[in-house]
Amino acid sequence: VVDQRFGESQAPMALRLFGGAALDYQQRHGASDEVFAMIACKARRHAAHNPLAVFREPLTVEQVLASPRLYGPLTRLQCCPPTCGAAAAILCTQAFARRNGVADQVRIVAQACTTDRPDSFAGDDLGATVGTGMTRRAADAVYAEAGIGPQDIDVMELHDCFTSNELLSYESLGLVEPGGAERFIRDGDNSYGGAVVVNPSGGLL
């Protein structure tokens, strides 16, 4: 579908799919190239406060847009670098935490596991192909189980392999209505002082 709609390319498949999803979103909602670049700038602002972040230097929208264009509106600075990382979470009961003096401020109140369904690959919606429907189903299940809504979230870590995936995730996670991501980004609602702080670590970007 991406080749049919936007022409054949020798770019890697992931770049074609997420770049194609960005082009698809632009056609459907009119988002500018600049708004995708703004996500990369926000990531760097957040990373500046993370001593473990690989890239901590600030970026301007102009710098992001001037970096080599790779596919659609995506430039090199809008794609996560090829790096490795690791994380661990040690889970225990409240009784164990009390016995061992472990702080219990973090609790998992809901979780969901979803996968692609046929609608991910039906039609020509490239956002669905990169997981918007799957994300929406997981988010809806978690909100229902936890008894909260997206308006109750203050901080969110999400998968930002490409700026386009972060933008699409805002809508799939219910932070904004379809087509509302550009205003959300321009208003700074994805950072400190806005509606929700997204990827305070700096994320993959």
NORBELDA-V127350 format. One record per helix or strand of 3 or more residues. SS is the DSSP state (@ for helix, = for strand). FROM is the first residue (numbers start at 0). TO is the last residue. Records with the same first field share a line. If there is no record, write none. Layout:
BEGIN
SS->FROM-TO + FROM-TO
END
This chain:
BEGIN
@->1-5 + 12-28 + 32-46 + 60-65 + 75-77 + 93-99 + 117-119 + 125-128 + 131-145 + 149-151 + 162-171 + 180-185
=->68-70
END
